Amino acid sequence: MATSSKQTPAWTSEDLQKDPHDHSQKSPRVREMFNAIAPAYDLNNTLHSFGRDRAWRKRTVSMCGIGSDSEVLDVACGTGALSEAFLEAGAARVVGLDYTPGMLEIAKEKAARENLDDTLKYVQGDAMDLPFEDSSFDVLSIAFGIRNVVDPSRAFAEFSRVLRPGGRLIVLEFAEPKNPLLRWGNAFYTRHIMPRNASLIARDTSGAYKYLPKSIEIFLTPDQLREKIEAENFVMDQQVPMTFGVCVASLAVRKP
């Protein structure tokens, strides 16, 4: 993996003056930036969520009704924190899929250390072209990853395909708090404080922590996300705001 001294920016300031979701090279640039920040990813998540990332994962898993026979696919699994949380909740089998080799390398190392290889498997793949047969899973999750996908609608269609009828889809994504004061404070923190601190901790020059707040700011609202999910053979069950609405968990059920 490249060291910080050899990094070239995946996202420049000029890129981020425009909509990064419409960038023709979004997919490879997202992979490049996540490769760059992978070693410090877990630490930055915990520090800059003030430790709330664990509670978000716990609540997300609890919403899915995991049973001893549940088979789970965790898309955009990153370093595997949510994948492991599903396994701890009693799932029979968990597959974590991510587009970024650097993230998967860390996830696999963690699983090996904890002797989870028999029930937790990691594979590289694209959310828009999942390498699984139809109706393979009972639960599919994607946490803080759908906004990094080039075409969310295509991904939701794939999620519907690999879920069994009645299967649950849960999407955890950042949002803006409804309270104006909280919204202002959250915006100031994510645009100014978090990018500087996180970049220093990760020794990152890829522009990842400048892209991330921009990608949140201009992404779909929870209502717009609901529309896109329901357009792909799902019925929304509930949308649950967490930590004053800085993120929202959307739980949908695949139609028969």
TIGU-173524 format. One line per field, with one value per residue: x negated, y, z negated of N, C-alpha, C in turn; residue number from 0. Coordinates in steps of 0.05 Angstrom, whole numbers. Atoms other than C-alpha are relative to their C-alpha. Layout:
// residues N
n.east = [X; ...]
n.north = [Y; ...]
n.up = [Z; ...]
ca.east = [X; ...]
ca.north = [Y; ...]
ca.up = [Z; ...]
c.east = [X; ...]
c.north = [Y; ...]
c.up = [Z; ...]
n = [NUM; ...]
//
This chain:
// residues 256
n.east = [-17; 17; 2; -12; 18; -3; -28; -9; -28; -22; -19; 12; -19; -15; -20; -21; -16; -22; -13; 17; -16; -2; 27; 3; 19; -7; 5; 28; 10; -10; 17; 27; 1; -3; 26; 18; -7; -8; 14; -11; -29; -15; 7; -13; -29; -6; 7; -16; -28; 0; -6; -27; -1; -7; -29; -14; 2; -17; -28; -5; -2; -24; -24; -3; -12; 18; -5; 22; 2; 2; 23; 2; 20; 7; 13; 17; 5; 24; 18; -15; -12; -28; -1; 4; -23; -21; 7; -3; -28; -10; -5; 12; 21; 2; 19; 6; 9; 10; 13; 27; 17; 13; -20; -4; 24; -2; -23; 8; 19; -16; -15; 19; 9; -22; -8; -27; 1; -20; -26; 3; 16; 2; 5; 1; -21; -13; -28; -17; 3; 7; 7; -16; -24; -25; -12; 22; 3; -24; 5; 22; 6; 21; 3; 16; 13; -16; 6; 24; -6; -4; -28; -15; -24; 10; 8; -25; -11; 17; -6; -25; 4; 13; -16; -23; -26; -4; 26; 2; 22; 4; 19; 8; 14; -1; -21; 2; -20; -22; 2; 18; 25; 15; 9; 22; 23; 10; 13; 26; 18; 7; 13; 24; 16; 5; 19; 27; 9; 1; 22; 25; 2; 5; 22; -12; 1; -16; -24; -23; -16; -14; -21; -21; -22; -13; -17; -23; -15; -16; -13; -29; -12; -14; -25; 9; 11; -23; -12; 17; -2; -27; -3; 14; -13; 1; -19; 14; -12; 4; 25; 6; 22; 17; 16; -12; -4; 25; -2; -27; -1; -24; -5; -20; -5; -3; -26; 0]
n.north = [-24; -24; -16; -27; -16; 7; -4; -22; -5; 12; -22; -26; -22; -6; 21; -2; -23; 12; 22; 23; 23; 1; 1; 23; 19; 3; 27; 5; -19; 9; 22; -11; -15; 18; 14; -18; -6; 25; 7; -16; -3; 6; -20; -25; 3; -1; -26; -22; 4; 0; 27; 7; 19; 26; 0; 0; 27; 17; -5; 9; 29; 8; -5; 19; 25; 22; 26; 19; 10; -23; -3; -29; -12; -28; -13; -22; 9; -13; 17; 23; -5; 8; 28; 14; -5; 19; 26; 0; 0; 27; 8; 26; -5; -27; -6; -29; -7; -28; -7; -10; 22; -8; 4; 28; 12; -5; 16; 28; 4; 0; 25; 22; -2; 7; 27; -2; 8; 20; -12; -27; 1; -25; 2; -25; -2; -25; 0; -1; 25; 18; 26; 20; 9; -11; 9; 13; -11; -8; -28; -14; -27; -18; -22; -23; 7; -2; -25; 4; 16; -17; 1; 13; 15; 25; 16; 10; 22; 23; 8; 14; 26; 21; 5; 18; -14; -6; -7; -27; -18; -23; -20; -20; -22; -26; -19; -26; -2; -18; -24; -18; -5; 24; 3; -18; 10; 24; -8; -12; 21; 19; -14; -14; 12; 29; 5; -6; 19; 27; 1; 1; 27; 20; -9; 3; -22; 9; -17; 16; -13; -23; 12; 13; -19; -10; 21; 1; -25; -2; 26; 2; -2; 25; 4; 7; 27; 18; 3; 17; 28; 11; 4; 25; 24; -1; -16; -11; 7; -22; -16; -7; -18; 6; -22; -26; 0; -2; 23; 13; 28; 6; 29; 7; 29; 8; 10; 28]
n.up = [0; -2; 24; -4; -16; -28; -8; -17; 8; -15; -3; 3; 7; -24; -4; 20; -6; -15; 13; -3; -8; -29; -12; -18; 12; 28; 11; 7; 19; 26; 9; 6; 25; 22; 3; 14; 28; 13; 25; 22; -4; 24; 20; -7; 3; 29; 11; -11; 7; 30; 9; -6; -22; 11; 6; -25; -11; 17; -6; -27; 1; 15; -16; -21; 9; -6; 13; -2; -27; -18; -17; -3; -18; 8; -23; 8; 27; 11; 16; 11; 26; 0; -6; 25; 17; -8; 10; 29; 5; -3; -28; -7; -19; -9; -22; -3; -27; -3; -26; 5; 10; 25; 21; 4; 11; 29; 10; 1; 22; 24; 1; 6; 27; 18; -8; -11; -29; -8; -3; -11; -24; -13; -29; -14; -20; -6; 9; -23; -15; 22; -10; 14; -14; 9; 25; 15; 27; 15; 8; -14; 13; -11; 19; -9; -26; -24; -14; -15; -23; -24; -6; 22; -9; -10; 23; 13; -16; 7; 27; -2; -14; 16; 24; -2; 5; 29; 11; 9; -8; 18; -10; 20; -15; 13; -7; 14; 21; -7; 17; -14; 14; -2; -28; -4; 15; -14; -26; 6; 9; -22; -22; 8; 22; -6; -22; 8; 20; -11; -19; 16; 12; -21; -17; -26; -20; -22; -1; 9; 21; -12; -16; 16; 7; -24; -10; 17; -3; -25; -5; 4; 27; 7; -16; -27; 2; 2; -27; -17; 10; -6; -29; -8; 11; 29; 15; 23; 26; 18; -2; 27; 4; 23; 10; -9; -28; -17; -18; 0; -8; -16; -2; -20; -3; -28; -7; -9]
ca.east = [0; -27; -53; -27; -89; -72; 2; 31; 98; 158; 200; 174; 206; 226; 261; 301; 325; 371; 415; 368; 426; 427; 352; 335; 280; 318; 311; 235; 225; 268; 227; 162; 181; 206; 142; 105; 143; 155; 101; 132; 204; 230; 194; 221; 292; 291; 257; 299; 365; 347; 354; 425; 406; 412; 482; 503; 479; 514; 580; 574; 564; 621; 670; 658; 686; 626; 639; 595; 609; 599; 552; 526; 491; 456; 441; 387; 364; 299; 256; 312; 340; 413; 401; 374; 432; 481; 442; 441; 517; 523; 526; 511; 467; 441; 408; 374; 364; 323; 295; 229; 173; 140; 203; 213; 141; 153; 221; 191; 134; 184; 226; 165; 142; 211; 218; 281; 261; 314; 374; 348; 323; 298; 299; 282; 338; 382; 449; 477; 457; 459; 425; 481; 540; 612; 646; 581; 590; 641; 610; 569; 536; 498; 472; 445; 431; 490; 470; 403; 437; 439; 512; 552; 614; 574; 546; 616; 639; 580; 597; 668; 643; 598; 647; 699; 773; 788; 713; 692; 650; 620; 585; 548; 528; 511; 563; 574; 608; 676; 662; 630; 579; 558; 555; 509; 463; 460; 444; 388; 359; 361; 337; 282; 260; 267; 230; 169; 164; 179; 129; 75; 90; 91; 32; 76; 64; 115; 170; 214; 236; 254; 294; 333; 369; 382; 411; 458; 480; 505; 530; 602; 645; 678; 743; 707; 670; 736; 764; 704; 707; 782; 774; 733; 784; 780; 830; 801; 814; 783; 731; 698; 657; 597; 558; 603; 610; 537; 551; 613; 624; 674; 703; 741; 771; 764; 831; 850]
ca.north = [0; 69; 112; 182; 212; 178; 194; 235; 268; 226; 288; 358; 423; 435; 368; 383; 450; 406; 347; 288; 240; 259; 253; 206; 174; 169; 94; 88; 151; 125; 61; 100; 144; 86; 48; 109; 117; 43; 36; 92; 82; 49; 98; 158; 131; 122; 188; 231; 200; 208; 133; 133; 89; 28; 47; 60; -9; -42; -8; -24; -98; -100; -72; -131; -187; -232; -306; -367; -385; -314; -307; -236; -197; -133; -90; -37; -73; -34; -63; -109; -75; -84; -153; -176; -144; -186; -248; -229; -221; -295; -297; -365; -336; -268; -246; -178; -147; -86; -52; -33; -84; -44; -46; -120; -136; -106; -140; -208; -199; -182; -243; -289; -262; -275; -344; -324; -354; -409; -363; -296; -290; -229; -219; -162; -138; -83; -64; -55; -124; -172; -239; -280; -320; -296; -302; -318; -277; -261; -193; -143; -82; -23; 27; 95; 66; 77; 149; 123; 79; 108; 87; 75; 52; -2; -24; -28; -71; -118; -118; -139; -194; -228; -221; -275; -254; -221; -208; -144; -88; -38; 25; 67; 135; 204; 259; 330; 341; 375; 423; 486; 497; 424; 425; 485; 455; 388; 422; 463; 402; 357; 411; 443; 406; 332; 337; 369; 323; 259; 276; 288; 222; 183; 222; 228; 271; 235; 286; 232; 273; 331; 287; 253; 315; 341; 273; 275; 347; 336; 264; 241; 261; 204; 216; 213; 151; 119; 132; 100; 39; 29; 35; -30; -80; -59; -33; 14; -10; 45; 101; 113; 176; 167; 217; 277; 257; 258; 190; 150; 75; 56; -14; -41; -109; -143; -156; -229]
ca.up = [0; 17; -39; -50; -18; 47; 48; 104; 91; 110; 101; 113; 89; 161; 165; 102; 128; 170; 154; 140; 150; 223; 234; 292; 250; 185; 177; 183; 143; 86; 85; 86; 28; -15; -1; -27; -92; -108; -163; -205; -185; -248; -293; -255; -255; -331; -347; -300; -318; -392; -399; -373; -313; -358; -381; -309; -288; -348; -333; -259; -273; -324; -272; -226; -269; -264; -279; -285; -212; -183; -124; -118; -63; -87; -26; -30; -92; -99; -154; -177; -239; -220; -191; -258; -294; -254; -272; -345; -341; -323; -247; -217; -162; -143; -78; -76; -7; 9; 71; 38; 29; -27; -69; -58; -76; -146; -153; -136; -185; -240; -224; -225; -292; -322; -289; -251; -184; -186; -191; -164; -93; -57; 19; 65; 109; 136; 104; 174; 198; 139; 149; 118; 143; 137; 69; 31; -33; -87; -106; -66; -98; -72; -122; -100; -31; 15; 29; 55; 107; 178; 189; 125; 163; 198; 131; 100; 158; 144; 70; 87; 133; 82; 24; 12; 14; -53; -63; -98; -70; -118; -95; -146; -119; -144; -142; -165; -233; -228; -285; -254; -309; -309; -233; -234; -287; -250; -184; -216; -248; -186; -138; -179; -242; -222; -155; -185; -245; -207; -152; -204; -239; -174; -145; -85; -23; 21; 6; -25; -85; -40; 6; -50; -78; -8; 12; -48; -37; 34; 28; 25; -34; -73; -36; 32; 10; -9; 61; 95; 50; 59; 135; 134; 106; 33; -18; -70; -141; -181; -180; -247; -261; -307; -349; -335; -263; -240; -210; -192; -188; -133; -139; -79; -63; 5; 37; 53]
c.east = [-18; -1; 10; -18; 3; 28; 3; 29; 20; 21; -14; 21; 17; 22; 24; 15; 26; 12; -17; 15; 3; -27; -3; -18; 6; -8; -29; -11; 9; -17; -27; 0; 4; -24; -19; 6; 6; -14; 11; 30; 16; -4; 14; 30; 8; -4; 20; 30; 4; 8; 28; 2; 8; 30; 16; 0; 19; 29; 7; 5; 26; 25; 5; 12; -17; 7; -23; -4; -4; -26; -1; -21; -4; -16; -14; -8; -24; -18; 15; 14; 29; 3; -3; 23; 24; -6; 3; 30; 12; 6; -15; -25; 0; -21; -3; -11; -9; -15; -30; -17; -13; 18; 3; -24; 1; 23; -7; -20; 14; 15; -18; -9; 22; 12; 29; 2; 22; 27; 0; -19; 0; -8; -1; 21; 13; 29; 19; 0; -9; -6; 14; 25; 25; 8; -20; -1; 27; -2; -23; -3; -20; -1; -20; -14; 17; -6; -26; 3; 7; 30; 16; 24; -8; -8; 25; 13; -16; 7; 26; -3; -12; 14; 23; 26; 4; -26; -1; -25; -2; -22; -5; -16; 2; 22; -4; 21; 21; -2; -21; -27; -18; -11; -24; -25; -11; -14; -27; -20; -10; -15; -27; -18; -8; -20; -29; -11; -4; -23; -26; -4; -7; -25; 8; -3; 18; 25; 25; 18; 10; 23; 23; 21; 14; 20; 26; 18; 18; 13; 30; 8; 13; 25; -7; -11; 23; 13; -17; 1; 26; 4; -12; 11; -3; 23; -15; 15; -3; -26; -5; -24; -16; -17; 9; 4; -24; -2; 27; -3; 26; 3; 23; 2; 4; 28; -2; -5]
c.north = [25; 15; 28; 18; -5; 4; 23; 4; -16; 21; 27; 20; 7; -21; 5; 26; -9; -23; -25; -25; -3; -2; -26; -21; -5; -27; -5; 19; -7; -23; 9; 13; -19; -18; 17; 2; -26; -5; 15; 3; -5; 21; 26; -1; 3; 28; 21; -4; 1; -26; -9; -20; -28; -2; -1; -28; -19; 4; -10; -30; -8; 4; -23; -27; -24; -25; -18; -11; 23; -1; 29; 7; 29; 12; 25; -4; 14; -19; -21; 4; -9; -30; -16; 4; -18; -28; -2; -2; -28; -9; -26; 4; 29; 2; 30; 5; 29; 3; 5; -21; 7; -4; -30; -14; 2; -17; -30; -6; -1; -27; -24; 1; -10; -27; -1; -10; -19; 13; 28; -1; 28; -3; 29; 0; 27; -1; -1; -25; -22; -28; -23; -7; 14; -13; -15; 8; 8; 30; 11; 28; 15; 24; 21; -6; 6; 26; -2; -17; 18; 2; -14; -17; -28; -18; -11; -22; -26; -10; -16; -28; -21; -5; -20; 16; 3; 7; 30; 14; 23; 18; 21; 21; 26; 17; 26; 1; 21; 26; 19; 4; -25; -4; 18; -11; -25; 7; 13; -21; -17; 14; 11; -14; -29; -4; 5; -21; -28; -3; -1; -28; -21; 6; -1; 25; -7; 18; -15; 14; 27; -9; -9; 20; 11; -21; -3; 24; 0; -27; 1; 5; -27; -5; -8; -28; -20; -5; -18; -29; -13; -4; -26; -24; -3; 16; 10; -7; 22; 15; 12; 19; -7; 24; 27; 2; 3; -24; -12; -28; -5; -30; -5; -30; -6; -12; -29; -1]
c.up = [0; -26; 6; 17; 30; 11; 20; -6; 17; 6; -5; -8; 24; 5; -18; 1; 15; -15; 4; 8; 30; 14; 16; -12; -30; -11; -6; -21; -29; -10; -8; -27; -24; -4; -17; -29; -16; -27; -24; 0; -25; -22; 6; -4; -29; -11; 10; -1; -30; -12; 6; 23; -10; -6; 26; 12; -16; 6; 28; 1; -14; 16; 20; -8; 6; -16; 5; 28; 21; 16; 9; 20; -9; 23; -9; -29; -12; -15; -16; -26; -1; 6; -25; -19; 7; -10; -30; -8; 4; 28; 6; 18; 8; 22; 1; 28; 1; 27; -3; -12; -27; -24; -6; -12; -31; -11; -2; -22; -27; -4; -7; -29; -20; 7; 10; 28; 9; 6; 12; 23; 12; 30; 11; 22; 2; -8; 24; 17; -20; 10; -15; 16; -12; -27; -18; -29; -12; -7; 17; -13; 17; -17; 10; 26; 24; 15; 16; 25; 24; 6; -22; 9; 10; -23; -15; 15; -5; -28; 0; 12; -19; -27; 5; -4; -30; -14; -7; 11; -20; 11; -22; 14; -16; 11; -14; -22; 8; -16; 12; -14; 1; 29; 6; -13; 13; 26; -5; -7; 23; 23; -7; -20; 7; 23; -7; -19; 12; 20; -14; -11; 21; 17; 29; 17; 24; 4; -10; -19; 8; 17; -17; -9; 24; 11; -17; 5; 24; 7; -5; -29; -7; 16; 29; 1; -1; 27; 17; -9; 8; 30; 9; -15; -30; -11; -25; -26; -20; 6; -28; -2; -24; -6; 12; 30; 17; 18; -3; 10; 14; 3; 19; 3; 30; 5; 9; 30]
n = [0; 1; 2; 3; 4; 5; 6; 7; 8; 9; 10; 11; 12; 13; 14; 15; 16; 17; 18; 19; 20; 21; 22; 23; 24; 25; 26; 27; 28; 29; 30; 31; 32; 33; 34; 35; 36; 37; 38; 39; 40; 41; 42; 43; 44; 45; 46; 47; 48; 49; 50; 51; 52; 53; 54; 55; 56; 57; 58; 59; 60; 61; 62; 63; 64; 65; 66; 67; 68; 69; 70; 71; 72; 73; 74; 75; 76; 77; 78; 79; 80; 81; 82; 83; 84; 85; 86; 87; 88; 89; 90; 91; 92; 93; 94; 95; 96; 97; 98; 99; 100; 101; 102; 103; 104; 105; 106; 107; 108; 109; 110; 111; 112; 113; 114; 115; 116; 117; 118; 119; 120; 121; 122; 123; 124; 125; 126; 127; 128; 129; 130; 131; 132; 133; 134; 135; 136; 137; 138; 139; 140; 141; 142; 143; 144; 145; 146; 147; 148; 149; 150; 151; 152; 153; 154; 155; 156; 157; 158; 159; 160; 161; 162; 163; 164; 165; 166; 167; 168; 169; 170; 171; 172; 173; 174; 175; 176; 177; 178; 179; 180; 181; 182; 183; 184; 185; 186; 187; 188; 189; 190; 191; 192; 193; 194; 195; 196; 197; 198; 199; 200; 201; 202; 203; 204; 205; 206; 207; 208; 209; 210; 211; 212; 213; 214; 215; 216; 217; 218; 219; 220; 221; 222; 223; 224; 225; 226; 227; 228; 229; 230; 231; 232; 233; 234; 235; 236; 237; 238; 239; 240; 241; 242; 243; 244; 245; 246; 247; 248; 249; 250; 251; 252; 253; 254; 255]
//
